[in-house]
Amino acid sequence: MKILVTGAGGMVGSHMVELLYAQGHEVAGTYYNPTTDITEISEEINMMECDVRYPQNIEKIIFEYLPEQIYHLAAQSYPTVSWEKPYETIETNINGTIAVYEAIKKVRKMVNHNYDPVVVVACSSAEYGETLNQIDGDNIYVKETAELQPLHPYGISKVGQDLISFQYFMNDHIRCIRARIFNSTGTRKVNDVTSDFTKRAVLAEKSGVYELRTGNLETKRAIMDQRDLVSALILLAEKGKSGEAYNISSEHIYQMRDIVAMIEDQIGHKLDIRIDDTLLRPTDERIIVGDVTKLKKDTGWEQKIPMTQTVADMLDYWRRIL
């Protein structure tokens, strides 16, 4: 099968092109200002620079390649950056998504009117925004029917991707799947708690000074391994219902203190915890988990990778590159 992964320079996309290639597919990936070291990706995988803000770039690739599956992961993916660069965030995430769909329409018009790829769009739990803060009681599981009330430009851009995809499904009959992704981590991830902790632990190993700077260790988060996320995205392309939105979320909740304990167990050494005021937040988000009933029912997906395995793999990754 011919498969295109946009945003293959990110953590999820880089792992996705590798897995799909290993499965025997003809895979192409795009990148622009990658957040990972793309030299780690096999040279046998066709990686192309592509700024999706310029429609002719992605159009050229789709015209030449005619992928049967498109995983659209290319995005400005940091909420904090979206406050500093709202124009770029909206332009990349919404207009870049439009460019993919318009390219498909143009192929149908000019090359093959039967061209019918499935497009899996990486949306986000950030779309729910304020709705997550309004959930009453102990019901921490968010369904796809929850109201979308984003709280930053990034969240708004993801709502835009989500709804523009639905529009192209309804009006142009482009088979799209809207994947609302919750917290994930893994090798090549940067700037989240698990990657920060594992990186600092490996630096402590190398220096012999076993200190770990942390924020609030009582915080709890639902986190999934990127391999479970990639598995869900592939299953959605194969078995998901066109036009539908699906949550992809961990079903397991971890306290940050538990992550530290897993790291200590893996490195065989206790860490001297140093609370860093700069890493403390005035308030911490409540625990939110995406309800994945719909995902499991339609695709048979299961979360398989335990956090202990994720932590072990991330430590090994940092040991190799630091």
C-alpha positions in Angstrom: 0.0 0.0 0.0 1.2 3.6 -0.7 1.0 5.6 2.5 1.8 9.3 3.2 2.6 10.6 6.7 2.8 14.3 7.0 4.7 15.6 10.0 7.0 12.6 10.0 9.7 14.8 11.7 7.7 14.6 14.9 7.8 11.9 17.6 4.6 10.1 16.5 5.2 10.5 12.7 8.8 9.3 12.8 7.8 6.1 14.6 4.8 5.7 12.3 6.8 5.8 9.1 9.3 3.3 10.5 6.5 0.9 11.5 4.6 1.1 8.3 7.8 0.6 6.3 8.7 -2.5 8.4 5.2 -3.8 7.6 6.1 -3.7 3.9 4.3 -0.6 2.8 5.6 2.0 0.4 5.9 4.9 2.7 6.6 8.6 2.2 7.0 11.1 5.0 7.1 14.9 5.1 8.8 17.2 7.6 9.4 20.9 8.2 11.4 22.2 11.2 11.4 18.6 12.7 11.3 18.2 16.4 13.3 14.9 16.2 16.5 13.9 14.6 15.3 12.6 11.3 18.7 11.1 10.5 17.6 8.3 12.9 15.0 7.3 10.2 16.2 4.8 7.6 17.4 6.3 4.4 15.2 3.8 2.6 12.1 5.7 3.7 11.3 8.6 1.4 11.4 11.8 3.5 10.5 15.1 1.9 10.7 18.6 3.2 7.2 20.2 3.0 5.8 23.3 4.5 2.0 22.6 4.4 1.2 26.3 4.7 1.9 26.5 1.0 -0.7 24.3 -0.8 1.4 23.6 -3.9 3.9 21.7 -1.7 1.6 19.0 -0.4 -0.4 19.1 -3.7 2.8 18.1 -5.7 3.5 15.2 -3.3 -0.1 13.8 -3.4 -0.2 14.2 -7.2 3.0 12.3 -7.7 2.5 9.7 -5.0 -1.3 9.1 -5.0 -1.2 7.6 -1.5 -4.0 5.2 -0.5 -3.8 6.3 3.2 -2.8 9.7 4.4 -1.9 10.3 8.1 -2.0 14.1 8.5 0.2 14.8 11.5 1.9 18.0 10.3 1.2 20.8 12.8 2.4 23.5 15.1 1.8 21.2 18.1 2.7 23.3 21.2 -0.1 25.2 23.1 2.4 27.5 24.6 3.9 28.4 21.3 0.4 29.1 19.9 0.1 32.1 22.3 3.3 33.6 20.8 2.6 32.6 17.2 -1.2 32.5 16.8 -1.1 33.3 13.1 1.4 30.6 12.3 -0.5 28.1 14.4 -3.8 28.7 12.7 -2.2 28.9 9.2 -0.3 25.6 9.6 -2.9 23.6 11.3 -6.1 24.7 9.6 -4.8 25.8 6.2 -2.4 22.9 6.0 -5.3 20.5 6.5 -7.4 22.3 3.8 -4.4 21.9 1.5 -4.5 18.1 1.9 -8.2 17.9 1.1 -8.0 20.3 -1.8 -5.2 18.3 -3.3 -7.4 15.2 -3.2 -10.2 17.1 -4.9 -7.8 18.3 -7.6 -6.5 14.8 -8.2 -10.1 13.6 -8.7 -10.7 16.4 -11.2 -7.5 16.2 -13.2 -6.1 12.6 -12.8 -8.5 10.0 -11.5 -12.1 10.8 -10.5 -12.1 7.5 -8.5 -9.2 8.5 -6.2 -10.5 7.7 -2.7 -7.8 7.7 0.0 -8.6 7.6 3.7 -7.3 10.6 5.7 -6.6 10.2 9.4 -6.2 13.7 10.9 -4.4 14.1 14.2 -6.7 16.3 16.2 -6.4 16.8 20.0 -8.0 16.6 23.4 -7.2 20.3 23.6 -10.4 20.8 21.6 -12.4 20.1 24.7 -10.8 22.9 26.7 -13.1 24.4 29.3 -15.5 21.5 29.0 -12.9 19.4 30.9 -13.0 21.8 33.8 -16.8 21.7 34.0 -17.1 17.9 34.4 -18.9 17.2 37.7 -18.0 14.7 40.3 -15.7 11.7 39.7 -16.6 11.2 36.0 -13.2 11.8 34.5 -13.9 10.1 31.2 -14.6 12.4 28.3 -16.8 11.2 25.4 -16.5 12.4 21.8 -19.9 14.1 22.3 -18.5 16.6 24.8 -18.7 20.3 23.8 -15.6 21.7 22.2 -14.5 24.8 24.1 -10.8 25.3 23.4 -8.8 27.7 25.6 -5.8 28.6 23.4 -5.0 29.2 19.8 -3.7 25.7 19.5 -6.9 24.2 20.7 -8.9 26.4 18.3 -6.7 25.3 15.4 -7.4 21.7 16.3 -11.2 22.3 16.3 -10.7 23.9 12.9 -8.9 20.8 11.6 -11.6 18.6 13.1 -14.6 20.5 11.7 -13.0 21.2 8.3 -12.4 17.5 8.0 -16.1 16.8 8.7 -17.1 19.4 6.1 -15.0 17.7 3.4 -16.5 14.3 4.4 -20.0 15.6 4.1 -19.6 17.7 1.0 -16.9 16.0 -1.0 -17.2 12.5 0.4 -13.5 12.3 1.3 -13.1 9.5 3.8 -11.6 11.1 6.9 -11.2 10.0 10.5 -10.8 12.6 13.2 -8.5 11.3 15.9 -8.7 13.3 19.1 -5.4 12.5 20.8 -4.7 12.7 24.5 -1.3 12.6 26.3 1.3 10.3 24.8 5.0 9.9 25.3 7.9 7.7 24.1 11.4 7.8 22.6 12.2 11.0 20.7 9.6 12.9 22.8 10.8 16.2 24.3 9.3 18.8 26.7 7.0 16.5 28.6 7.4 15.2 32.2 8.4 11.6 31.3 11.0 12.7 28.7 12.4 15.4 31.0 12.6 13.0 34.0 14.2 10.2 32.0 16.7 12.6 30.3 17.7 14.1 33.7 18.1 10.6 35.2 20.5 9.6 32.4 22.5 12.8 32.9 22.6 11.9 36.6 23.9 8.5 35.8 26.7 10.0 33.6 27.7 12.6 36.2 27.3 10.4 39.3 25.2 13.1 40.9 21.9 11.5 41.5 19.6 14.6 41.7 16.3 15.1 40.0 14.7 18.5 39.6 10.9 18.2 39.6 7.7 20.1 39.9 4.7 18.7 41.8 5.0 15.0 42.1 1.5 14.6 43.4 0.1 15.5 40.0 -1.7 12.6 38.1 -1.9 12.2 34.4 -3.3 9.6 31.9 -0.3 8.9 29.6 0.0 6.3 26.8 3.0 5.0 24.9 3.4 6.3 21.4 3.3 2.7 20.1 -0.2 2.4 21.4 -1.1 5.7 19.8 0.4 4.7 16.4 -1.5 1.4 16.6 -4.7 3.2 17.2 -4.2 5.5 14.2 -3.4 2.6 11.9 -6.5 0.7 13.1 -8.6 3.8 12.5 -7.4 4.0 8.9 -8.4 0.3 8.4 -11.6 0.0 10.5 -12.7 3.5 11.6 -16.0 4.9 10.3 -15.5 7.7 7.8 -16.5 11.2 9.1 -16.4 10.1 12.7 -14.3 11.5 15.7 -12.5 9.1 18.0 -10.7 9.7 21.3 -7.3 8.0 21.6 -6.3 8.0 25.3 -4.6 6.0 27.9 -6.9 4.1 30.2 -4.3 4.2 33.0 -3.5 7.1 35.3 -0.1 7.6 36.7 1.1 9.9 39.6 4.3 11.7 38.7 5.8 10.2 41.9 5.2 6.8 40.4 7.1 7.7 37.3 10.1 8.7 39.4 9.9 5.3 41.2 9.9 3.5 37.9 13.0 5.4 36.8 14.8 4.7 40.2 14.0 1.0 39.7 15.4 1.0 36.2 18.7 2.9 37.0 19.1 1.0 40.3 19.7 4.1 42.3 17.6 6.4 44.5 17.3 10.0 43.2 17.6 13.1 45.5 14.5 15.0 44.6 14.9 18.8 44.3 11.6 20.7 43.9 12.2 23.4 41.4 9.8 26.4 41.9 10.1 27.3 38.2 8.5 23.9 37.4 5.5 24.4 39.7 2.2 25.6 38.3 -0.1 27.9 40.2 -2.8 25.3 39.7 -2.7 21.8 38.2 -5.1 20.4 35.7 -7.6 17.9 37.0 -7.2 14.3 35.8 -8.9 13.8 32.5 -9.1 10.6 30.5 -10.6 10.2 27.1 -13.4 7.6 26.9 -12.2 5.1 24.3 -15.3 2.9 24.2 -16.0 4.0 20.6 -12.4 3.4 19.5 -12.3 -0.1 21.0 -15.7 -1.1 19.7 -15.0 0.0 16.1 -11.4 -1.1 15.8 -10.6 -3.7 18.5 -7.8 -1.4 19.8 -6.2 -2.3 23.2 -3.6 -0.4 25.2 -0.7 -2.8 25.5 2.5 -1.0 26.5 3.0 -0.6 30.3 4.6 2.6 31.5 7.4 0.6 33.0 8.4 -0.5 29.5 8.0 3.1 28.2 10.3 4.4 30.9 12.9 1.7 30.2 12.9 2.4 26.5 13.2 6.2 27.0 16.1 5.7 29.4 17.9 3.5 26.9 17.2 6.1 24.1 18.8 8.9 26.1 21.8 6.7 27.0 22.4 6.2 23.3 22.2 9.8 22.2 23.5 11.9 25.2 
